[in-house]
């Protein structure tokens, strides 16, 4: 009986310490001074008035092409409207912390009303190996960001590098039509005002 009571008291003590440890942790913003982004320093400058866009290198070509087909009775030509990407539709930016840090969540402040196919990945490897090191963030993976409201992404792990990616946006207003009736549409990078990091700080 005494052993059972002792075990119960010990269990309550351990649970109480765990609760106190949780209470002694608060989620606070990680100072922008601890963040760097070589390609887009405005993403992490702590100023919501500055805006920067993902770099993109590519365009979309849309055109009709003729495909030869055949049935039992006749040969025919079929026209199909196809879309091809010249270059790369995908854009990215990498943010580095000054040291591996537990990040609870990240908030993205969009400046573009539509950011297509947005995704995040993280790693603590330094330097990172782009083929294997990055681990995807499951929250809102490859979802479109719509509107200008800040979007929160749950991270819940140690981070040294955070890699953000999104598809380029078709700039249809500046499209050009060629002699062969094909249309070329430039791709532009989505714009972001700020990316803010939040982590648990021990009191």
C-alpha positions, 0 to 999 in steps of 0.5 A, a space after each residue: 500500500 505504501 509503495 502504491 501511495 509513493 508511486 502515486 505521489 511521484 507520478 503527480 510530482 512528475 506531472 506537475 513539473 511537466 505542467 510547470 515547464 510548459 507554463 514557463 515557456 512562452 511563444 515569442 517572435 524571433 528577432 528579425 536581426 537573427 534572420 537573413 535572406 540573401 535573395 530577398 532581404 526585405 522578407 525579414 527586415 522587420 518592416 511591413 512597408 517593404 515588399 519583395 518578390 520571388 525571382 522567376 526565370 521563365 514564361 508560358 507558351 500556349 499554341 495549337 499543335 497538329 497531331 496525326 491520328 489514324 482510324 481503321 478507315 482514314 488518317 486525320 490531323 487533330 489540332 490540340 491547344 497545348 501549354 508549355 513552360 519555358 524555363 522554370 515556373 517554380 520560384 524559391 527563397 531561403 531564410 537562415 537563422 543565426 543558429 538552430 532554433 526551435 520554431 513553433 510557427 511562421 507567419 507570412 504577410 503576402 503583398 500579392 493577392 494570389 500566391 500559387 502552390 506555396 510550400 515550406 521546407 526546413 533543415 538544420 544541416 549547414 550547409 544544406 544538401 538540397 537534394 535530401 536535407 530539407 524536410 517538408 512542412 506539412 501544414 498547408 503544403 502546396 496550397 494557394 495563399 489568397 488575399 492579403 491576410 497573414 497566413 500562419 504555418 505550423 513548424 514545431 521543430 528546430 530550424 536553421 534554414 527555411 526554404 519557401 517556394 511558390 509557382 510564378 504567376 502568369 502576367 497575362 496583361 503583358 502577353 505577346 502573340 507570335 506570327 505562328 499564333 502562339 502566345 507567350 505569357 511572362 511569369 512574375 514572382 509573387 510578392 511578400 511583405 514579411 516572414 515572421 518566426 515565432 518560437 518558445 522562449 524559456 522564462 
